[in-house]
């Protein structure tokens, strides 16, 4: 049995287990399980494995790199999947990102937003975007600081071919669950501050994409609407990212 075969065989049970975790976390937080969407982070997974995930019931997949998004996008879109770019986006990759992504979750500057808006204008489409916020302050992570998110939201909200849907973050890389949850609470506060400010084009910025395989319960407790899960569904990644 190949590595892909093993992943595909395990997909239904792993997907069911993660779905059950989400439901339990929602119950504990007093939330409706339907208020949280599961995004499968399919970085380094083959097109066959991604295709099998959709066949197993996944409707939302996320890629970290544009070249993987472009390689898997045509078939996954044909199958009806929604595709998000969840990794850092370089300016020279905007064309392919706009072609295949339903949403770019990692917008972290007005300049990138303007590039996306211009490309969307040329392609005659509107693109959903989220602002990536670095709530942990770790230098290894991309994203604007929380205190700059309000101004960036106002800038992006004024771009005619972008639709600001919310905010994304990556939890702190620490063993302290309290510290991780504080970061997720801060993203919720950022979202609420933007909605309260009421700048044009920000009224739909309600999504919170946060929480991964190891800490999705903490994120759901702080109002996550999208959790990004990779290894808990696909298994340990053995193929290096390129």
N, C-alpha and C positions, 0 to 999 in steps of 0.2 A: 504494500500500500504506500503510495506516495504521500508526501507531506500535505499536499493539497487534498488528497482523498481523505486523509485523517481529519483535517479541518472541516471539510464539507460534511463528513459523517457526524461530527460532533455538534454542528451548527444548531440543529433544532433544539436539542436539550439545553445547550448553553444560552441560546436566545430566550428560551422559556424561563430559565433560571434568573436571568437578568431582568426580564419583564416582571417576574415575581418579586425581586428585590425592589424594583421601582414601586410596585403596588404596596408593598409593606411600608416602605419609607413614606409614601404619600399618606397611608393610613395613620402612621405615627405622627405625621405633621398636620393631620386634619385636612388633607387636600384630596381633590379628585384625581385619581390616577390618569385620567384623560388630559389633565393639565400639564403633563410632562411627556415630552417626546424623546424617544431613544434614537440617537444618531450613532451609527456604527462607523467607527474610525477605521477605515480600511487601508491605511498606509501600509505599503509593502505587500499587501495581499494581491494575489494574481487575479486577473479578470474572471477566471473560473470560480474562485472563491467568492468574489464580490457578487457575481451572478447568482451563485447558490444562496447567498444571504438574502437577496431579493426574493428568490423562489421560496425561502423559508419564512417570508413575511416581513422582512425589513423594507421600509419605505423611504428611509432617509439615511444617506451615507455621506461621509466626509473624508476628504483627502487633504493631506498636508502639503503636497507638492503639485504644482501645475502640470508637470509632465505626466504624472499618474492620473490626474483628473482628465487630461486630454486622451490618454490611452484607454481608460475605462468608460469615459463619458458616453460615447455614441451608443454602446449597447445598453448601458444602464438607463439612459434616458429613454431608449426604445422600450425598455421593460417597465417604464413608468416610475422609476426612482427619482427622488429629489436629491440633488448633489450640492453639498456645501464645500467651500474651500475653508479649511480651518487652520492652515499654516500661514506663515509669513509670505506676503506677496511682493515680489520685486516688480518695479515699474515696467521692466522689459517683458514681463509675462502677462501683462494685463489683457492682451488680445485673446489668448487662449483661455484665460480665466473667465472672461466675460462670455466667451462662446459656450462654455459648458456648465458653469456654476449657476445654480439657482440663487445662491446667497454667498457673499464673501463675508465671513465672520471676523476677519482679521484686519480690518481697516484701522490704521493707527496714526494717520496724518491727514491733514487737509489736502496735501499734494497728491497723495494716493487717491483720495476721494475724487479729486478733480480729474485725474487720469481715467479713472473708471467712468466718470460721468461723460467725459469726451468720447470714450470708446463706445459707451452705450448709445450716445447720440448718433454716432456713425452707423451702429448696428440697428438703430431704430428699436430699442428695447429699454425697459426699466429693470433695474437690478436691485434686489434686496441686499442690504449690507448691515453689518453690526460693527460696533466699535470695540476693538480689543483694549482692555484696561489691565494694566499691570498692578494688581492689588497687593502683591507680596513685596514689591520693590526689589525683587531679585534681578540682577543685571543680565542673567541668562535668558530672561523672558522679554518678549516684545510687548508693545502696548503703551498707551499713554498713561500717565499718572492719574489717579482719581480726580485730582483737583483741576486737570485740564480736559476732562471728559465733557463737561458741560459746554465749553466753548467749541469743541470739535463737533459735538452733536448739533449745535446751532449752525455750524458751517455746512455740515453734510446735509442737514435738513433743507438747506436752501438750494441744493443741486437738483435740477429738474428730472434727471434720469436715474436718480438713486432714491430708494425708499428705505429710510432708517427703521430697522425693526427691533433693535435692542443692543445688547452688550454681551461680550464674551470675555472670559478670563481663564487662566490656568492656575489651579490652586498651588499654594506654597509647597515646595519640595522639602517638607519637614515631617517628622513622625508625630508631631503634636497636633491632634485633631482639633483642639481648641483654636490654635493659630490658623489652621486651614479654614475652619468655619468662620472665623472673624473676617478673613479675606472675602469669603462668599457673601457675608453680610454687608461688607463694604460695597460690593458690586450692586447688591440690591438697593443700597442707599443711593448710589450713583444713578441708577435707573429712576428711582423715585424723585431725585432732585431734578433730573432732566424733564420728567413729565410735569412736575410742579411748576417749573420755569415757563413751560408753555411756548417755547420758541417754535416758529413756523416749521412744519415738516417733521416734528418730533413726537406727535401725538400717538403714533403707532409703535414707538420704541419701547415695547413692553417685554420683549424676550430676554431671558437670562440664560446664556449657554455656558454652563459651568458644571463641574463634577465629571469624574472619569471612573474607571473600573474600581479603583480602591477607595473612593470617597464620595460616590454619588449620593449616599444617604445624607451626608453633611450638606451637600448642595441643595438637595430637595427640601431639607429643613429650612433653608434660607431662600426658598421661592424659585429655584431653578425651573425653567420651562423646557430646556433641552439638556440632556446629559450625553456626553460623548464617550462611548465605550468601545474599546478595542480588544485588549487581551482577554477580558472576561467572556467574550463571544468567539473570538478567532483563535485564542490560545496564544502562547508565547511566540513573539516574533523571532524568527530565525534568519530572515533575509535582511541584510543590512540596507539601510536607506541610502539612496544614491542621488 
